[in-house]
């Protein structure tokens, strides 16, 4: 028997709503998974990608992950992982650094045996490269086998990577596919194989209303998948349908009816009522102890729909447009730097100059359009396309890119 925690989409380093407290929440959620793994004495923690939110995690986030991995190592619990779209780089992965220090194992096309189960990995691969994949995996002699991957697979919502093709073409027969990318936990049986998403460990989008958590997967006579919830920061979802003549006071009244202590308050307004100023709603929520308040007026979104743009979530709108532009690695690197909340406005010009200079000297190929000069292979590194435009990564989907300076950063942290 083999019993593992299947987690993913931890997005450590995500400063959601530009809030340092929310950024710390993502670190705490990952630490909570490790706490549960040690307490339950599982055989391994299997991470299905997007450990970090972007390619350039900062020192506090790196240190938090390293601390958690050391605790797993002290408990003799292996950390098995793959690379997701948010953290994939051209030159090297942080996961490789952790593997080099003996704190993690990067899964690929060769089996990693834990108990009586062989685990394989298939990193995130952009849709345009999947026709090149041959799904060739080395043989194993374990009782069970599982493929860990990152992407939007069928038959789940937003699925565009055909699961039956993967299972049918694979040279190994898998008992389960343990997946990441879709932040909604879900399970289905495809061609006799259990296929499951663990969901995200923190709410990376206002659309993720369900409790966050992970899967506890047991390989024995069959495959047993059980959901475990995490105690994360509370979100209060307030929906207000304004009747004609109603306005800000009605919304404020509805907000006050919720327990908002240390919560993120998400307010959605519909109906025929009067225009509402978000600042007045935010003030009411903060007075009730909310960490922050986010207001979406759906009536404004309906008006904006005529021009094809919604500003209910500006970050999401910009990310979606950028992901559709097919920019080069260098262009997306500049875009991220300009919009990155961790870079002070006064430092943006100098930071952009330094990044472009580094890329010109070390990686001229970064100025080629995305997808022109790299090959993606099963179990190997992927290209720099960090977004897939799906709702699964809605607010968390900030396109990022990096050149050879990533290696220097790794050495600096060592």
C-alpha positions in Angstrom: 0.0 0.0 0.0 1.1 3.5 -0.8 -0.5 6.6 0.7 0.4 10.1 -0.6 -0.8 13.7 -0.4 -1.6 15.0 -3.8 -1.4 18.8 -3.9 -0.6 21.5 -6.4 -1.3 25.1 -7.4 0.1 26.4 -4.2 1.2 29.6 -6.0 3.7 30.6 -3.2 4.6 34.3 -3.7 1.3 35.4 -5.1 0.6 38.9 -3.7 -3.1 38.8 -4.4 -4.9 42.1 -4.4 -1.4 43.6 -3.8 -1.8 42.6 -0.2 1.3 41.4 1.7 -1.0 39.5 4.1 -2.5 37.5 1.2 1.0 36.7 0.0 1.8 35.3 3.4 -1.4 33.3 3.3 -0.2 31.3 0.3 3.0 30.5 2.2 1.0 29.4 5.2 -1.3 27.2 3.1 1.7 25.3 1.7 3.2 24.9 5.2 -0.2 23.5 6.4 -0.1 20.8 3.7 3.4 19.8 5.0 2.1 19.8 8.6 -0.7 17.4 7.6 1.7 15.2 5.7 4.0 14.8 8.7 1.1 14.3 11.1 -0.5 11.6 8.9 2.9 10.1 8.2 2.2 9.7 4.5 4.6 8.0 2.1 5.2 11.1 0.0 3.9 14.5 -0.9 3.2 14.7 -4.7 3.0 18.3 -6.1 1.3 18.7 -9.5 2.9 22.0 -10.5 2.8 25.8 -9.8 4.6 25.5 -6.5 5.5 29.2 -7.0 3.3 31.8 -8.6 6.0 33.1 -11.0 9.6 32.4 -12.2 11.3 34.9 -9.9 10.2 34.0 -6.4 11.6 36.4 -3.8 13.7 35.4 -0.8 10.9 35.2 1.8 8.9 32.8 -0.4 12.0 30.7 -1.3 12.9 30.4 2.4 9.4 29.4 3.4 9.4 26.6 0.8 12.9 25.5 1.8 11.9 25.4 5.4 8.8 23.3 4.6 10.8 20.9 2.4 13.5 20.5 5.1 10.7 19.5 7.6 9.5 16.9 5.1 13.0 15.6 4.7 13.5 15.4 8.5 10.4 13.3 8.6 11.7 11.0 5.8 8.8 12.0 3.5 9.9 12.5 -0.1 8.6 15.5 -2.1 7.9 14.5 -5.7 7.0 17.3 -8.1 6.7 18.6 -11.6 6.9 22.0 -13.2 3.7 24.0 -13.9 3.1 26.9 -16.4 3.6 29.6 -13.8 7.2 28.6 -12.9 8.6 27.2 -16.1 11.7 28.9 -17.3 14.0 28.7 -20.3 17.2 28.0 -18.4 16.5 26.1 -15.3 13.8 25.3 -12.7 13.8 26.1 -9.0 12.6 22.5 -8.6 16.0 21.4 -10.0 17.7 23.4 -7.3 15.6 21.7 -4.6 16.5 18.3 -6.1 20.2 19.2 -6.1 20.0 19.8 -2.4 18.3 16.5 -1.8 15.0 18.1 -0.8 12.9 17.1 -3.8 12.6 14.8 -6.7 11.6 16.1 -10.1 9.4 13.5 -11.8 9.9 12.6 -15.4 9.6 9.7 -17.8 11.5 7.3 -15.5 9.7 5.7 -12.5 10.2 7.0 -9.0 9.2 4.1 -6.7 7.5 4.9 -3.4 6.1 1.9 -1.6 4.5 -0.2 -4.2 3.7 2.6 -6.6 5.7 4.1 -9.5 5.3 7.8 -10.0 6.0 9.5 -13.3 6.0 13.2 -14.3 4.8 15.2 -17.3 5.6 18.9 -17.0 3.2 21.5 -18.4 3.4 21.7 -22.2 1.8 24.4 -24.2 -1.1 23.3 -26.4 0.8 24.1 -29.6 3.5 21.6 -28.7 1.5 18.6 -27.6 1.2 17.0 -31.0 5.0 16.4 -30.8 4.7 14.4 -27.5 5.1 10.6 -27.7 4.3 9.7 -24.1 7.1 7.3 -23.8 7.9 6.2 -20.2 10.3 3.7 -18.9 9.0 0.3 -17.6 8.6 -0.4 -13.9 8.0 -3.5 -11.7 5.7 -1.9 -9.1 2.2 -2.9 -8.3 0.8 0.5 -9.3 1.7 3.5 -11.5 0.6 7.1 -11.4 1.3 10.0 -13.8 1.6 13.5 -12.3 0.9 16.3 -14.8 -0.1 20.0 -15.1 -2.7 21.2 -17.6 -6.4 21.4 -18.4 -7.4 17.9 -19.2 -10.6 16.5 -20.5 -13.3 15.6 -19.4 -13.1 18.4 -16.8 -14.2 22.0 -17.2 -12.0 24.0 -19.7 -10.3 20.8 -20.7 -8.3 21.0 -24.0 -5.7 18.3 -23.4 -7.2 15.0 -24.3 -6.8 12.5 -21.5 -7.7 9.5 -23.6 -4.9 10.3 -26.0 -2.4 10.5 -23.1 -3.5 7.2 -21.6 -3.9 5.5 -25.0 -0.4 6.5 -26.3 1.5 6.1 -23.0 3.9 3.1 -22.9 3.0 2.5 -19.3 -0.5 1.6 -18.0 -1.5 4.1 -15.3 -3.8 3.5 -12.4 -4.2 7.2 -11.8 -3.4 10.7 -13.2 -2.7 13.2 -10.4 -3.3 16.7 -12.0 -2.7 20.4 -11.3 -3.7 23.6 -13.1 -7.5 23.6 -12.7 -8.0 25.1 -9.3 -11.3 23.2 -8.8 -11.0 19.8 -7.2 -12.6 17.1 -9.3 -12.3 13.4 -10.1 -13.4 11.2 -13.0 -12.7 7.8 -14.4 -11.3 7.7 -17.9 -10.6 4.5 -19.8 -10.3 2.6 -16.5 -8.0 5.2 -14.9 -8.8 7.5 -12.1 -8.1 11.1 -13.1 -8.1 13.8 -10.4 -7.5 17.4 -9.7 -6.4 18.4 -6.2 -7.5 22.0 -6.5 -5.5 25.0 -5.2 -4.5 25.4 -1.6 -5.5 29.1 -1.4 -8.2 31.1 -3.3 -6.3 32.6 -6.2 -9.5 34.0 -7.7 -12.8 35.3 -6.4 -14.5 32.6 -8.4 -13.0 29.9 -6.1 -15.7 29.9 -3.5 -15.3 26.3 -2.3 -13.0 25.4 0.6 -9.4 24.9 -0.5 -7.5 21.7 0.2 -5.7 18.7 -1.3 -6.2 14.9 -2.0 -5.2 12.0 0.1 -4.6 9.2 -2.4 -4.1 5.5 -1.4 -2.9 2.8 -3.8 -3.9 -0.6 -2.6 -6.4 -3.0 -4.1 -7.5 0.0 -6.2 -7.1 3.7 -6.0 -8.9 5.6 -3.2 -9.1 9.4 -3.4 -10.3 11.4 -0.5 -10.6 15.2 -0.2 -9.0 17.0 2.7 -9.8 20.7 3.5 -7.4 23.3 4.7 -8.1 26.0 7.3 -7.3 29.1 5.1 -8.2 32.7 5.4 -12.0 33.1 5.3 -13.7 34.7 2.3 -17.1 36.3 2.6 -19.1 36.4 -0.6 -21.8 39.1 -0.6 -24.3 39.2 -3.4 -26.7 42.2 -3.6 -29.5 42.6 -6.1 -30.5 46.2 -6.0 -34.1 47.1 -6.6 -35.0 50.4 -8.3 -34.3 53.2 -5.9 -31.9 51.2 -3.7 -28.2 52.1 -3.6 -25.1 52.2 -1.5 -26.9 52.0 1.9 -28.5 48.7 0.9 -25.2 47.3 -0.1 -23.5 48.4 3.1 -26.4 46.9 5.1 -25.8 43.5 3.4 -22.1 43.7 4.0 -22.5 44.3 7.7 -24.6 41.1 8.1 -21.5 39.0 7.4 -18.8 37.9 9.8 -15.9 39.8 8.2 -13.2 39.5 10.9 -9.9 39.1 9.1 -11.8 38.0 6.0 -11.5 38.9 2.3 -14.9 40.3 1.4 -16.0 39.8 -2.2 -19.1 42.0 -3.0 -21.1 41.4 -6.2 -23.8 43.9 -7.2 -26.6 43.3 -9.7 -30.0 44.7 -10.3 -31.6 48.0 -11.3 -30.6 50.2 -8.4 -28.6 53.4 -8.2 -24.9 53.7 -9.0 -22.7 52.6 -6.2 -19.2 54.0 -5.2 -16.9 51.1 -4.3 -15.0 53.2 -1.8 -18.1 53.5 0.4 -18.6 49.7 0.4 -14.9 49.1 1.2 -15.2 51.4 4.1 -18.1 49.5 5.5 -16.4 46.2 5.2 -13.1 47.4 6.8 -15.1 48.8 9.7 -16.4 45.3 10.3 -12.8 44.0 10.5 -12.3 42.7 6.9 -8.7 42.4 5.7 -9.8 43.9 2.4 -12.9 44.4 0.3 -13.3 43.7 -3.4 -16.3 45.2 -5.2 -17.6 44.0 -8.5 -20.6 45.9 -10.1 -22.0 43.4 -12.6 -24.1 46.2 -14.1 -21.0 48.0 -15.3 -19.6 44.7 -16.7 -22.7 44.3 -18.9 -22.2 47.8 -20.3 -18.5 47.0 -20.9 -19.4 43.8 -22.7 -20.4 45.7 -25.8 -16.7 46.7 -26.3 -15.4 43.3 -25.3 -13.5 44.4 -22.2 -14.4 43.9 -18.5 -12.7 46.0 -15.8 -14.3 44.2 -12.9 -10.9 42.7 -12.3 -8.3 44.9 -14.1 -5.4 42.4 -13.4 -7.3 39.6 -15.0 -8.3 41.7 -18.0 -4.7 42.7 -18.7 -3.4 39.2 -18.2 -5.9 37.8 -20.6 -5.0 40.3 -23.3 -1.2 39.8 -22.8 -1.6 36.0 -23.0 -3.3 36.4 -26.4 -0.6 38.6 -27.9 2.1 35.9 -28.4 4.8 38.2 -27.1 8.4 37.2 -26.9 10.1 36.2 -23.7 11.7 39.6 -23.4 8.5 41.5 -24.1 6.6 39.6 -21.4 9.6 40.1 -19.0 9.2 43.8 -19.5 5.5 43.7 -19.1 5.8 41.8 -15.8 8.4 44.2 -14.5 6.2 47.3 -15.3 3.1 45.8 -13.7 4.9 43.9 -10.9 3.7 45.1 -7.5 7.0 44.1 -5.9 8.9 46.6 -8.0 8.7 50.2 -6.7 7.4 52.7 -9.3 10.6 54.7 -8.9 12.7 51.7 -9.8 10.8 50.4 -12.8 12.8 52.3 -15.5 16.1 51.0 -14.1 14.8 47.5 -13.6 13.6 47.3 -17.2 16.9 48.6 -18.5 18.8 46.0 -16.5 16.6 43.1 -17.7 16.8 44.1 -21.3 20.6 44.5 -21.1 20.9 41.1 -19.5 18.8 39.4 -22.1 20.7 41.1 -25.0 24.0 39.9 -23.6 23.0 36.4 -22.4 19.9 35.3 -24.3 19.2 37.0 -27.6 16.7 34.3 -28.4 14.4 35.8 -25.8 13.4 38.5 -28.3 12.0 35.9 -30.7 8.2 35.5 -30.8 6.9 33.0 -28.2 7.1 29.4 -29.3 9.5 29.8 -32.2 12.7 28.2 -30.9 12.0 25.6 -28.3 11.0 22.0 -28.1 8.7 20.5 -25.4 9.1 16.9 -24.5 7.3 14.6 -22.1 8.8 14.7 -18.7 11.2 17.6 -19.6 11.4 21.3 -19.3 8.7 23.4 -21.1 8.9 26.7 -22.8 8.2 30.2 -21.4 4.5 30.4 -22.1 3.2 31.0 -18.6 -0.5 31.5 -19.3 -3.1 29.4 -21.0 -5.9 32.0 -20.8 -8.1 29.7 -18.9 -10.4 30.6 -16.0 -8.6 27.9 -14.0 -5.7 30.4 -13.4 -7.9 33.5 -13.6 -6.5 36.0 -11.2 -3.3 34.0 -10.5 -2.4 34.0 -14.2 0.3 36.7 -14.5 2.4 36.1 -17.5 6.1 36.1 -16.5 9.4 35.3 -18.3 13.0 35.2 -17.5 16.4 34.8 -19.2 19.7 33.4 -18.1 19.8 35.8 -15.2 17.7 33.1 -13.4 20.8 31.0 -12.8 22.6 33.9 -11.1 19.6 34.3 -8.9 19.7 30.7 -7.9 23.3 30.9 -7.0 22.7 34.1 -5.0 20.1 32.3 -2.9 22.5 29.4 -2.3 
